[in-house]
């Protein structure tokens, strides 16, 4: 059993040796599942997962120069780190901590947090600042239904409105995604797979021609991806042949076969049903653990929320 005692951690400004590789016993667990099992700690940084800021693969680095635009770079890093589980649900986003962690100024941190406050990944508490958004089974179920509905609607619109340039972009992105191995032995490899998967679907849906719907879909996609990273059993994901399914979907796109495309996407959703059940099980356990955590006073009585009353004479 791994120790639950927080391990000593070097300064945040210094890269940790072998930080990019998880232990074999942990690597297929969701980030929050691993945390609950005691294989991560809360000393200075919520988990032992490395920040996406430390990754070097061209496909997953910040899309802007951090020196020239630190706000947008930090928004990208923080968004991906929340999605990946580096920061846990309800973790407080303290400006000083983030300044030290990401090695940027105070203003970019504040601006990046505000920009993320509309994404559903960050919530604001009056007079308390910002936290990472909470998670719940009800929220996950709602997001799943909304994601599926808007995906199918946007797909129909894309097939109707998409031109030859869109079709070519989809084929190119499929080719790029097929080069990315579905390998979860390392956090950077998993990030490369997740980004390739997401960019392919983003390119596919972009043919709908609606920036508003694309923004909604991107936020839903990010929030669902966070649930997967926090709670899913990656072993089940590894056996799913997404590459073959993507080939079939893109083939239907190029042939403008609406009926076949619709059936393939429905099948893609159903293909991951077992994988999603592991998320649901993890969420149920998480909510049970939260409900069962009742702190007590010294005299054994349950502690009530709010400020403690002053002792009476």
Backbone bond lengths (Angstrom), bond angles and torsions (degrees), N, CA, C in turn:
res aa  C-N    CA-C-N  psi(-1)  N-CA   C-N-CA  omega(-1)  CA-C   N-CA-C  phi
1 X - - - 1.464 - - 1.529 109.62 -
2 X 1.340 117.88 129.12 1.449 119.51 177.83 1.519 110.31 -65.90
3 X 1.320 115.95 149.56 1.453 120.73 178.86 1.509 110.48 -73.10
4 X 1.325 116.79 142.60 1.457 121.21 177.49 1.513 111.52 -90.96
5 X 1.331 117.54 -3.98 1.451 120.73 -179.54 1.513 109.45 -73.01
6 X 1.357 118.09 129.90 1.458 119.93 -179.98 1.519 111.36 -57.32
7 X 1.348 114.01 131.83 1.452 118.82 179.45 1.516 110.04 -85.77
8 X 1.336 115.16 152.95 1.461 118.44 177.56 1.511 109.21 -64.36
9 X 1.312 116.82 142.14 1.455 121.75 -176.60 1.520 109.23 -129.17
10 X 1.332 118.37 136.10 1.452 120.28 178.57 1.511 110.54 -67.66
11 X 1.342 118.45 167.62 1.458 120.54 179.00 1.510 111.06 -54.30
12 X 1.336 116.12 146.72 1.448 120.56 -175.68 1.507 112.60 -62.66
13 X 1.303 118.07 -24.82 1.451 120.87 -177.69 1.522 112.52 -77.44
14 X 1.333 117.25 -11.26 1.451 121.15 -179.37 1.519 109.60 -104.54
15 X 1.363 118.90 132.40 1.466 120.55 178.94 1.506 110.89 -66.30
16 X 1.318 115.69 139.26 1.452 119.80 179.54 1.523 110.16 -83.53
17 X 1.295 116.86 137.81 1.459 120.78 179.20 1.525 109.77 -64.00
18 X 1.347 115.35 129.73 1.467 122.20 178.89 1.515 112.11 61.04
19 X 1.334 117.53 24.03 1.465 119.49 -178.72 1.507 111.54 -66.05
20 X 1.321 116.83 -22.69 1.461 119.06 -175.75 1.507 114.22 -81.26
21 X 1.313 118.97 -2.00 1.469 119.42 -175.97 1.515 110.44 -123.35
22 X 1.321 116.30 129.46 1.456 120.81 177.90 1.514 110.00 -85.90
23 X 1.317 115.96 157.65 1.453 120.08 174.37 1.517 109.05 -69.64
24 X 1.346 115.57 148.79 1.454 120.53 -176.90 1.519 112.13 -56.39
25 X 1.323 117.76 -37.03 1.459 121.02 -176.97 1.515 112.62 -71.83
26 X 1.355 117.81 -15.65 1.452 120.79 -175.17 1.525 112.78 -108.33
27 X 1.317 119.36 -18.80 1.442 121.34 -158.21 1.522 114.19 -68.28
28 X 1.327 118.84 -19.33 1.449 119.93 -178.65 1.520 112.38 -104.77
29 X 1.328 117.58 10.96 1.455 120.48 177.37 1.513 110.13 -95.73
30 X 1.328 115.70 148.34 1.443 118.80 172.23 1.517 109.87 -61.53
31 X 1.320 116.50 152.30 1.462 120.67 -174.97 1.519 112.43 -59.57
32 X 1.329 116.60 -41.63 1.460 118.65 -177.99 1.522 110.67 -76.33
33 X 1.334 117.69 -31.93 1.459 120.83 175.08 1.524 109.32 -62.43
34 X 1.328 116.16 -44.45 1.462 119.84 178.25 1.520 111.08 -62.42
35 X 1.327 116.69 -38.97 1.458 120.61 178.64 1.525 110.95 -61.56
36 X 1.347 116.32 -44.72 1.457 120.53 -178.19 1.519 111.77 -67.77
37 X 1.333 116.20 -26.61 1.451 119.89 177.89 1.529 111.57 -79.97
38 X 1.324 115.94 -7.16 1.452 119.42 177.74 1.507 114.45 90.79
39 X 1.326 117.78 13.75 1.459 119.85 -178.48 1.511 112.43 -95.58
40 X 1.320 117.83 11.24 1.451 122.14 171.24 1.517 107.55 -142.24
41 X 1.319 116.96 170.73 1.445 118.67 -174.78 1.510 111.04 -136.72
42 X 1.308 116.50 175.71 1.457 122.18 -176.15 1.527 111.67 -118.93
43 X 1.315 116.64 30.98 1.456 119.47 -179.44 1.514 110.35 -89.22
44 X 1.335 116.54 104.33 1.457 125.16 178.03 1.524 112.25 72.34
45 X 1.308 119.51 -44.60 1.453 122.87 176.58 1.515 107.28 -126.27
46 X 1.339 118.70 136.86 1.463 120.46 -170.86 1.522 115.98 -58.32
47 X 1.309 120.17 -35.24 1.459 120.20 -178.46 1.512 109.91 -134.97
48 X 1.323 115.24 173.37 1.457 120.75 175.56 1.515 112.23 -88.31
49 X 1.319 118.57 4.33 1.456 120.57 175.76 1.523 109.85 -66.82
50 X 1.320 117.99 136.37 1.466 119.64 178.05 1.526 110.61 -73.97
51 X 1.301 115.77 150.90 1.461 120.57 176.30 1.520 110.37 -71.49
52 X 1.326 115.40 149.14 1.463 120.01 175.81 1.520 110.20 -62.94
53 X 1.323 117.76 -19.47 1.463 121.81 177.20 1.519 111.49 -59.19
54 X 1.330 116.91 -28.11 1.464 121.48 -176.97 1.522 113.15 -87.42
55 X 1.322 118.12 -6.59 1.458 120.94 -178.80 1.527 109.74 -77.88
56 X 1.324 116.00 150.92 1.463 120.66 -174.84 1.521 114.05 -120.20
57 X 1.329 119.33 -11.33 1.462 120.86 -179.69 1.533 109.49 -60.89
58 X 1.322 118.41 132.17 1.472 121.23 -176.04 1.517 114.41 -56.02
59 X 1.327 117.86 -30.60 1.465 120.60 -175.07 1.521 113.30 -76.33
60 X 1.338 118.21 -11.18 1.464 119.27 -174.60 1.528 113.21 -127.61
61 X 1.328 118.11 5.76 1.463 119.48 175.85 1.523 109.03 -78.84
62 X 1.328 116.58 165.48 1.459 120.61 179.80 1.528 110.25 -57.75
63 X 1.330 117.50 138.41 1.476 120.67 -176.74 1.522 113.61 -74.89
64 X 1.326 118.26 1.41 1.465 122.06 178.60 1.520 109.39 -130.44
65 X 1.312 116.09 163.16 1.459 121.89 177.14 1.530 108.46 -76.42
66 X 1.337 118.49 116.19 1.466 120.61 -177.96 1.521 113.50 -59.26
67 X 1.331 117.53 -30.42 1.456 120.08 -179.61 1.529 111.64 -71.58
68 X 1.315 116.30 -35.63 1.460 120.21 -178.55 1.520 112.65 -87.70
69 X 1.318 117.48 -31.33 1.464 120.40 -178.83 1.524 109.66 -139.41
70 X 1.325 116.40 73.71 1.472 119.36 -176.64 1.518 113.73 -64.30
71 X 1.340 117.82 -29.25 1.469 119.85 -179.10 1.521 111.23 -64.12
72 X 1.348 116.66 -50.18 1.466 119.64 -179.58 1.521 111.73 -68.09
73 X 1.326 117.19 -34.27 1.464 119.81 176.64 1.521 110.34 -64.21
74 X 1.333 116.00 -45.48 1.456 119.83 179.84 1.523 111.21 -66.29
75 X 1.318 117.35 -38.34 1.462 119.46 177.05 1.529 110.35 -58.00
76 X 1.330 115.70 -43.33 1.466 120.13 178.33 1.520 110.88 -63.81
77 X 1.342 117.59 -48.63 1.472 121.03 -178.63 1.525 111.27 -61.16
78 X 1.319 115.88 -47.91 1.464 119.51 -176.37 1.524 111.08 -67.05
79 X 1.316 116.35 -40.22 1.463 120.32 177.94 1.523 110.50 -59.31
80 X 1.331 116.45 -50.41 1.455 119.92 -178.71 1.537 111.40 -66.42
81 X 1.332 117.67 -37.00 1.466 119.58 -179.40 1.528 111.64 -69.30
82 X 1.324 117.67 -34.48 1.468 119.76 174.55 1.522 109.54 -67.23
83 X 1.322 117.10 -44.39 1.465 121.44 179.45 1.529 110.65 -61.49
84 X 1.321 117.74 -38.84 1.454 121.96 -175.09 1.523 112.89 -80.21
85 X 1.342 117.57 -14.32 1.452 119.50 178.42 1.509 114.53 97.93
86 X 1.337 117.89 9.77 1.462 119.45 174.18 1.526 109.62 -61.47
87 X 1.325 115.53 -36.70 1.462 121.80 173.79 1.528 107.76 -111.58
88 X 1.308 116.34 130.68 1.462 122.03 -175.23 1.518 111.40 -85.62
89 X 1.332 117.07 162.91 1.462 120.07 175.27 1.520 111.59 -53.28
90 X 1.325 115.17 134.33 1.464 125.06 177.43 1.523 113.75 72.39
91 X 1.317 118.38 5.41 1.462 119.28 172.10 1.524 109.23 -61.66
92 X 1.310 116.69 134.97 1.455 120.34 178.22 1.528 109.73 -76.50
93 X 1.319 115.93 133.76 1.459 121.29 179.45 1.533 108.61 -92.32
94 X 1.300 114.54 89.58 1.454 120.60 -177.56 1.526 110.08 -84.62
95 X 1.305 115.91 129.50 1.459 120.91 -174.90 1.528 111.15 -59.46
96 X 1.322 117.25 -46.99 1.462 120.08 -177.13 1.527 111.66 -61.96
97 X 1.323 115.61 -39.85 1.465 119.21 179.41 1.522 110.60 -64.20
98 X 1.328 116.39 -43.15 1.465 120.18 -178.15 1.521 111.34 -70.40
99 X 1.331 117.38 -34.58 1.465 120.71 175.64 1.529 109.98 -59.26
100 X 1.331 116.12 -44.85 1.456 120.79 179.90 1.526 111.80 -69.74
101 X 1.325 115.38 -42.19 1.462 120.05 -175.43 1.523 112.01 -66.77
102 X 1.328 117.01 -45.42 1.462 120.93 -175.28 1.524 113.64 -96.66
103 X 1.339 116.40 -5.99 1.460 121.42 177.43 1.526 111.89 58.85
104 X 1.320 115.48 50.96 1.461 122.60 177.09 1.526 108.16 -131.92
105 X 1.338 115.97 175.06 1.449 119.97 -179.40 1.509 113.40 -80.51
106 X 1.322 116.02 172.60 1.463 121.77 -178.67 1.528 111.95 -66.94
107 X 1.324 117.20 -41.44 1.466 120.09 -177.04 1.525 112.43 -62.95
108 X 1.346 119.87 -47.14 1.468 119.21 176.40 1.525 113.41 -58.34
109 X 1.343 116.13 -35.99 1.467 119.18 179.23 1.521 110.10 -64.71
110 X 1.312 117.08 -49.22 1.466 120.29 -179.19 1.536 110.97 -61.79
111 X 1.320 116.83 -42.75 1.461 120.21 -179.01 1.525 111.14 -66.49
112 X 1.327 117.15 -41.09 1.463 120.39 -179.67 1.528 111.01 -64.33
113 X 1.329 117.00 -40.86 1.466 120.32 178.76 1.528 110.19 -63.11
114 X 1.324 116.64 -42.76 1.469 119.85 178.72 1.522 111.39 -63.78
115 X 1.315 117.36 -39.43 1.471 120.69 179.74 1.527 110.70 -65.85
116 X 1.330 117.14 -31.72 1.464 120.39 -179.97 1.528 112.82 -83.95
117 X 1.323 117.05 -10.57 1.470 120.08 -175.57 1.524 112.69 -69.42
118 X 1.327 117.47 -12.40 1.478 120.60 177.03 1.524 112.26 -101.38
119 X 1.321 117.11 3.40 1.464 120.73 -173.99 1.518 113.61 -89.59
120 X 1.344 117.14 -13.83 1.452 120.50 -173.93 1.520 112.90 88.47
121 X 1.333 116.98 -1.85 1.467 121.15 179.22 1.523 112.07 -96.19
122 X 1.325 116.44 -18.76 1.466 122.62 -177.26 1.525 108.71 -130.61
123 X 1.317 116.81 138.12 1.462 121.24 177.83 1.520 109.34 -121.72
124 X 1.332 116.05 153.10 1.452 122.00 -179.52 1.521 109.80 -108.87
125 X 1.332 115.61 136.35 1.459 121.70 175.15 1.516 108.41 -112.74
126 X 1.300 116.88 128.81 1.454 121.54 -176.69 1.528 111.05 -55.73
127 X 1.322 115.18 124.98 1.471 123.82 178.43 1.532 113.53 62.75
128 X 1.327 117.35 12.70 1.461 120.45 179.70 1.523 113.06 -123.91
129 X 1.319 116.85 -10.76 1.454 119.13 -179.59 1.521 112.80 95.90
130 X 1.323 115.74 -153.49 1.464 121.74 -174.28 1.529 111.34 -115.02
131 X 1.314 113.97 148.12 1.459 122.05 175.34 1.528 109.39 -129.88
132 X 1.326 115.37 161.27 1.456 120.53 168.28 1.526 107.92 -66.39
133 X 1.318 117.47 139.08 1.457 121.61 -175.96 1.528 111.32 -59.86
134 X 1.332 117.40 145.41 1.466 120.57 177.06 1.524 110.76 -71.18
135 X 1.308 116.03 171.10 1.466 121.73 175.87 1.520 108.55 -127.53
136 X 1.331 115.43 154.34 1.463 120.81 176.86 1.514 108.83 -161.55
137 X 1.302 115.60 158.44 1.458 120.75 177.65 1.525 110.64 -64.63
138 X 1.333 117.26 -38.06 1.464 120.70 179.17 1.528 110.54 -63.24
139 X 1.319 116.54 -41.92 1.468 120.41 179.59 1.519 110.49 -65.90
140 X 1.327 117.53 -43.27 1.468 120.88 -179.95 1.530 111.11 -61.96
141 X 1.327 117.13 -43.13 1.463 120.86 179.70 1.524 110.96 -64.18
142 X 1.328 116.29 -42.09 1.460 120.85 179.03 1.522 110.90 -64.25
143 X 1.334 116.98 -45.18 1.458 121.02 178.63 1.526 111.57 -61.33
144 X 1.319 117.13 -40.97 1.466 121.03 -179.00 1.522 111.41 -62.20
145 X 1.329 116.07 -44.42 1.475 119.34 179.33 1.530 111.05 -66.03
146 X 1.322 116.73 -43.72 1.462 120.30 -179.47 1.525 111.09 -65.31
147 X 1.330 116.60 -40.41 1.464 120.80 -179.79 1.531 110.60 -61.49
148 X 1.306 115.64 -46.93 1.457 119.41 -177.99 1.530 111.26 -63.46
149 X 1.320 116.76 -42.46 1.466 120.63 -178.37 1.520 111.56 -64.51
150 X 1.342 116.64 -46.74 1.460 118.99 -176.75 1.523 111.05 -73.13
151 X 1.334 117.65 -30.25 1.465 120.45 177.41 1.520 110.55 -62.09
152 X 1.323 116.00 -48.68 1.464 119.66 -178.46 1.526 111.69 -65.44
153 X 1.325 116.97 -38.62 1.460 120.40 177.82 1.525 110.87 -63.75
154 X 1.333 116.47 -46.60 1.462 120.33 -179.40 1.521 111.85 -67.02
155 X 1.324 116.78 -33.54 1.463 120.49 178.72 1.528 110.66 -65.07
156 X 1.336 116.99 -43.38 1.466 120.47 177.39 1.528 110.42 -61.88
157 X 1.323 116.60 -41.40 1.464 120.87 178.93 1.524 111.07 -65.95
158 X 1.334 116.64 -38.58 1.461 120.52 -179.72 1.519 111.00 -65.68
159 X 1.304 116.81 -41.29 1.460 120.23 -179.68 1.528 110.66 -66.67
160 X 1.313 115.93 -31.80 1.464 120.30 179.70 1.527 112.36 -80.03
161 X 1.339 116.61 -39.15 1.466 120.37 -172.78 1.523 114.36 -102.03
162 X 1.330 117.64 -18.77 1.458 120.36 -175.32 1.525 112.55 -65.14
163 X 1.341 115.74 136.19 1.459 120.23 -179.66 1.532 110.45 -99.20
164 X 1.339 115.88 -171.24 1.467 119.80 -178.10 1.524 112.05 -65.13
165 X 1.337 116.43 -34.07 1.460 119.78 179.48 1.527 110.44 -65.02
166 X 1.333 116.38 -40.62 1.474 120.31 176.87 1.519 110.24 -63.27
167 X 1.318 116.82 -45.78 1.460 120.68 -179.58 1.522 111.00 -60.19
168 X 1.329 116.33 -41.13 1.461 120.67 178.28 1.524 110.99 -64.75
169 X 1.341 116.98 -40.39 1.463 120.82 178.97 1.524 111.29 -63.00
170 X 1.332 117.08 -37.91 1.460 121.20 178.41 1.527 110.31 -64.30
171 X 1.323 116.90 -44.31 1.467 121.13 -179.85 1.529 110.41 -63.36
172 X 1.324 116.54 -42.72 1.471 120.76 179.41 1.528 110.60 -62.88
173 X 1.333 116.36 -43.70 1.459 119.35 -178.95 1.518 111.68 -67.59
174 X 1.344 117.41 -34.29 1.462 120.17 174.28 1.518 109.80 -60.46
175 X 1.315 116.21 -45.92 1.468 121.05 -179.85 1.528 110.43 -58.70
176 X 1.327 117.13 -42.47 1.459 120.88 179.75 1.525 111.60 -66.94
177 X 1.329 115.99 -40.90 1.465 119.48 -177.93 1.521 111.82 -67.57
178 X 1.345 117.09 -32.74 1.462 120.20 -179.57 1.525 112.22 -67.55
179 X 1.327 116.54 -19.24 1.457 120.60 177.97 1.529 112.57 -80.55
180 X 1.334 116.19 -12.47 1.466 120.42 -178.13 1.523 109.05 -91.73
181 X 1.312 115.86 116.67 1.456 120.66 -179.05 1.523 110.05 -73.45
182 X 1.317 115.26 139.72 1.457 120.36 177.29 1.523 107.76 -80.84
183 X 1.322 114.79 86.68 1.455 122.17 -171.01 1.525 108.24 -130.32
184 X 1.324 116.58 118.54 1.464 120.45 -175.97 1.529 112.28 -109.99
185 X 1.321 117.56 18.31 1.457 119.28 -176.84 1.524 112.23 -75.43
186 X 1.308 117.21 -4.63 1.455 121.81 -174.45 1.528 108.16 -150.75
187 X 1.329 118.71 138.25 1.468 120.45 -178.52 1.528 113.31 -56.54
188 X 1.325 117.34 -36.39 1.462 119.39 -179.42 1.522 111.21 -69.11
189 X 1.327 116.77 -39.13 1.465 119.82 177.53 1.527 110.99 -63.91
190 X 1.325 115.84 -42.16 1.465 118.35 179.02 1.524 110.60 -64.05
191 X 1.315 117.59 -39.80 1.463 120.89 177.91 1.526 110.86 -62.92
192 X 1.310 117.51 -39.01 1.466 120.92 177.95 1.523 110.74 -62.36
193 X 1.345 116.26 -40.98 1.460 119.50 178.53 1.523 111.43 -66.38
194 X 1.311 116.74 -45.78 1.459 120.24 -177.77 1.521 111.75 -63.89
195 X 1.338 116.98 -39.36 1.453 119.29 179.04 1.523 111.05 -68.85
196 X 1.327 118.13 -40.51 1.468 120.50 178.88 1.525 110.68 -62.89
197 X 1.329 115.84 -41.48 1.469 121.41 178.33 1.529 110.20 -62.04
198 X 1.324 116.66 -48.20 1.458 121.18 -176.38 1.525 111.80 -67.42
199 X 1.333 117.51 -41.64 1.470 120.69 -178.43 1.525 110.28 -65.59
200 X 1.327 117.92 -37.13 1.466 120.16 177.46 1.523 110.74 -61.02
201 X 1.327 116.38 -47.08 1.460 119.38 -179.40 1.526 111.38 -69.19
202 X 1.322 117.05 -34.39 1.460 120.41 176.55 1.531 110.48 -63.48
203 X 1.320 116.30 -43.08 1.468 120.54 178.00 1.525 110.67 -64.38
204 X 1.317 116.58 -40.87 1.458 120.93 179.18 1.527 111.50 -60.96
205 X 1.319 116.95 -43.92 1.460 121.26 -176.39 1.529 112.63 -81.37
206 X 1.332 117.48 -17.91 1.459 120.03 -177.87 1.522 112.69 -61.92
207 X 1.322 116.44 -19.96 1.459 119.67 178.43 1.513 113.33 -66.18
208 X 1.322 117.90 -11.17 1.463 120.55 179.51 1.522 111.31 -64.28
209 X 1.338 116.59 -24.97 1.451 120.50 176.57 1.519 115.47 79.47
210 X 1.342 118.22 12.76 1.464 121.48 -177.78 1.527 110.44 -117.71
211 X 1.344 118.17 105.19 1.468 120.05 176.35 1.521 113.01 -59.97
212 X 1.330 117.34 -33.90 1.465 120.81 179.63 1.529 110.36 -63.69
213 X 1.321 116.83 -47.21 1.459 120.19 -179.78 1.525 111.25 -67.80
214 X 1.323 117.00 -34.17 1.462 119.62 177.85 1.523 110.62 -64.08
215 X 1.321 117.10 -40.19 1.470 120.01 179.17 1.534 110.13 -65.53
216 X 1.311 116.47 -42.10 1.469 119.69 178.15 1.521 110.18 -61.40
217 X 1.331 116.62 -46.13 1.466 120.25 -179.14 1.529 110.87 -63.09
218 X 1.335 117.37 -42.11 1.467 120.29 -178.87 1.523 111.40 -61.77
219 X 1.334 116.63 -40.11 1.466 119.60 178.64 1.528 111.18 -67.96
220 X 1.338 117.19 -41.90 1.466 120.45 177.26 1.520 110.66 -62.82
221 X 1.320 116.40 -43.24 1.462 121.50 -179.12 1.524 110.83 -61.77
222 X 1.331 116.75 -43.37 1.466 120.77 -179.62 1.526 111.12 -64.87
223 X 1.321 116.51 -42.33 1.462 119.94 -178.02 1.529 111.43 -67.71
224 X 1.331 117.17 -38.09 1.463 119.75 176.81 1.522 111.27 -69.34
225 X 1.319 116.45 -38.30 1.461 119.79 178.52 1.531 110.62 -61.38
226 X 1.326 116.71 -35.48 1.469 119.86 177.78 1.524 110.92 -62.54
227 X 1.333 117.13 -42.41 1.460 119.64 178.10 1.531 110.73 -60.71
228 X 1.323 116.08 -40.10 1.465 119.80 178.91 1.521 110.24 -62.92
229 X 1.320 116.31 -46.90 1.465 120.07 -178.58 1.521 112.73 -65.30
230 X 1.328 117.33 -32.04 1.453 120.90 -177.84 1.522 113.11 -81.11
231 X 1.327 117.91 -34.82 1.465 119.48 -166.98 1.525 116.01 -126.75
232 X 1.301 119.31 -14.90 1.467 120.30 -168.84 1.529 112.65 -76.78
233 X 1.327 113.99 158.76 1.459 122.53 171.57 1.526 106.75 -94.35
234 X 1.327 116.62 105.65 1.456 120.59 -175.07 1.528 113.22 -65.87
235 X 1.322 116.57 -22.03 1.462 119.54 179.85 1.522 110.96 -57.76
236 X 1.336 116.38 -40.01 1.465 119.63 -179.82 1.521 111.25 -69.95
237 X 1.327 116.72 -34.25 1.456 119.95 178.91 1.522 111.37 -66.19
238 X 1.324 116.44 -35.17 1.466 120.43 -177.24 1.523 112.87 -62.13
239 X 1.322 117.71 -32.14 1.460 120.31 -175.73 1.525 112.51 -85.32
240 X 1.331 117.48 -8.27 1.461 120.25 178.98 1.527 109.81 -79.97
241 X 1.336 116.40 128.79 1.463 120.99 -176.35 1.527 110.14 -90.67
242 X 1.329 115.82 79.09 1.452 120.10 -179.43 1.530 112.13 -70.02
243 X 1.322 117.41 -31.45 1.459 119.62 -179.18 1.527 111.32 -59.95
244 X 1.329 116.78 -47.14 1.464 120.16 179.77 1.522 111.29 -63.40
245 X 1.328 116.04 -41.32 1.466 119.77 179.91 1.530 110.61 -64.93
246 X 1.319 116.95 -39.37 1.461 120.26 178.91 1.526 111.55 -65.39
247 X 1.332 116.45 -37.77 1.474 119.50 176.93 1.523 110.50 -60.04
248 X 1.320 116.28 -44.90 1.462 120.54 -179.19 1.529 110.99 -64.04
249 X 1.318 116.16 -41.37 1.460 120.23 -178.84 1.524 110.76 -64.34
250 X 1.323 116.80 -45.52 1.465 120.01 -179.45 1.524 110.55 -67.76
251 X 1.316 117.53 -34.71 1.473 120.27 175.97 1.529 110.51 -61.43
252 X 1.329 117.26 -41.48 1.467 120.67 177.27 1.523 111.37 -66.29
253 X 1.330 116.54 -33.56 1.469 120.47 177.19 1.518 110.46 -64.37
254 X 1.316 116.67 -49.23 1.466 120.02 -177.42 1.529 112.10 -65.07
255 X 1.329 116.77 -26.32 1.471 120.63 177.86 1.522 112.14 -92.62
256 X 1.341 115.53 -0.66 1.463 122.15 179.98 1.535 111.62 52.49
257 X 1.326 114.40 41.05 1.458 121.28 -179.40 1.536 108.10 -95.12
258 X 1.327 116.39 91.52 1.462 121.73 -173.02 1.525 112.27 -63.59
259 X 1.324 117.38 -43.47 1.464 119.77 -177.88 1.522 111.52 -64.04
260 X 1.330 116.11 -45.38 1.469 119.53 179.92 1.519 110.76 -66.74
261 X 1.328 117.31 -39.99 1.456 120.94 179.71 1.522 110.69 -61.72
262 X 1.320 116.54 -44.21 1.455 121.22 -179.84 1.527 110.40 -62.15
263 X 1.329 116.37 -43.79 1.468 120.91 -179.74 1.531 111.35 -64.84
264 X 1.343 116.58 -38.84 1.466 120.33 -179.91 1.524 111.82 -66.71
265 X 1.315 116.76 -39.59 1.462 119.94 179.93 1.529 110.33 -68.45
266 X 1.336 116.65 -41.08 1.466 119.44 175.54 1.524 110.08 -59.33
267 X 1.328 115.98 -42.81 1.464 120.65 178.48 1.527 111.02 -63.87
268 X 1.342 117.08 -36.02 1.460 121.00 177.25 1.525 111.02 -62.77
269 X 1.336 115.32 -41.90 1.465 118.82 177.01 1.529 110.75 -62.77
270 X 1.325 116.78 -44.38 1.461 120.85 -178.35 1.523 111.52 -68.09
271 X 1.325 116.45 -29.46 1.463 121.01 -179.35 1.524 111.43 -60.37
272 X 1.307 116.44 -32.28 1.453 120.24 -178.89 1.511 114.84 -94.93
273 X 1.332 118.16 13.47 1.469 120.58 -175.83 1.532 111.55 -63.40
274 X 1.332 117.54 -41.66 1.466 119.96 178.57 1.516 111.71 -65.06
275 X 1.313 115.89 -38.10 1.457 121.79 177.56 1.524 110.30 -63.26
276 X 1.337 116.58 -42.46 1.468 120.03 179.90 1.520 111.78 -67.90
277 X 1.331 117.05 -29.43 1.466 119.23 177.59 1.517 111.51 -64.13
278 X 1.335 117.30 -31.07 1.463 118.82 176.82 1.530 110.72 -67.91
279 X 1.330 116.79 -32.77 1.467 120.37 175.60 1.526 109.55 -64.81
280 X 1.329 116.24 -44.08 1.468 121.00 -179.38 1.516 110.68 -63.01
281 X 1.335 117.30 -42.85 1.464 120.04 178.08 1.524 110.86 -62.64
282 X 1.314 115.92 -42.96 1.452 119.38 178.86 1.517 112.36 -63.24
283 X 1.329 116.80 -39.38 1.457 121.17 178.53 1.520 111.48 -66.43
284 X 1.313 116.59 -41.83 1.470 119.62 178.35 1.520 111.04 -60.88
285 X 1.320 115.96 -43.33 1.458 119.53 178.59 1.527 110.78 -65.13
286 X 1.317 115.62 -40.46 1.465 120.94 179.05 1.525 110.75 -61.10
287 X 1.334 117.21 -45.54 1.460 120.53 -179.85 1.517 111.45 -67.69
288 X 1.329 117.50 -36.05 1.462 120.31 176.33 1.525 110.62 -64.69
289 X 1.335 116.13 -41.41 1.464 119.96 178.99 1.523 110.93 -63.34
290 X 1.346 116.08 -40.54 1.458 119.16 179.12 1.522 110.88 -65.21
291 X 1.338 116.72 -41.52 1.457 121.29 -179.27 1.524 111.06 -66.13
292 X 1.330 116.54 -34.61 1.462 120.23 -176.32 1.501 114.76 -81.47
293 X 1.325 117.14 -7.70 1.466 119.60 -178.66 1.520 109.54 -85.29
294 X 1.308 116.40 91.22 1.463 121.85 178.38 1.514 107.80 -110.71
295 X 1.314 116.75 113.02 1.458 120.15 178.78 1.510 109.66 -79.73
296 X 1.301 116.60 152.56 1.465 120.97 -177.68 1.512 111.20 -125.55
297 X 1.312 115.05 154.75 1.449 120.77 175.26 1.533 108.45 -79.95
298 X 1.293 116.30 176.17 1.470 120.61 -178.75 1.513 111.03 -59.89
299 X 1.362 115.97 -34.38 1.456 118.29 -177.68 1.524 112.61 -83.76
300 X 1.354 116.89 4.87 1.454 120.22 175.94 1.502 114.90 90.84
301 X 1.332 119.04 -6.36 1.460 120.33 179.19 1.526 110.30 -80.62
302 X 1.345 118.67 146.65 1.471 121.20 179.89 1.521 110.31 -59.09
303 X 1.343 114.74 139.77 1.456 120.05 178.58 1.521 109.58 -83.08
304 X 1.328 116.62 130.95 1.454 121.16 177.81 1.512 109.54 -89.22
305 X 1.338 114.67 150.42 1.445 119.90 179.03 1.523 110.48 -72.08
306 X 1.329 115.35 157.27 1.451 120.58 178.18 1.517 110.81 103.15
307 X 1.301 115.71 -177.80 1.450 120.12 -178.70 1.535 110.90 -71.40
308 X 1.332 116.18 140.30 1.474 118.24 177.67 1.530 110.23 -68.36
309 X 1.296 115.88 141.52 1.455 119.62 178.25 1.518 110.59 -73.11
310 X 1.333 114.97 148.83 1.449 119.57 176.87 1.518 109.83 -69.37
311 X 1.286 114.02 143.11 1.459 118.61 -179.37 1.521 109.54 -66.87
312 X 1.295 115.29 136.41 1.481 119.96 178.97 1.508 109.51 -85.68
313 X 1.329 114.65 148.40 1.464 119.71 -178.21 1.516 110.44 -71.42
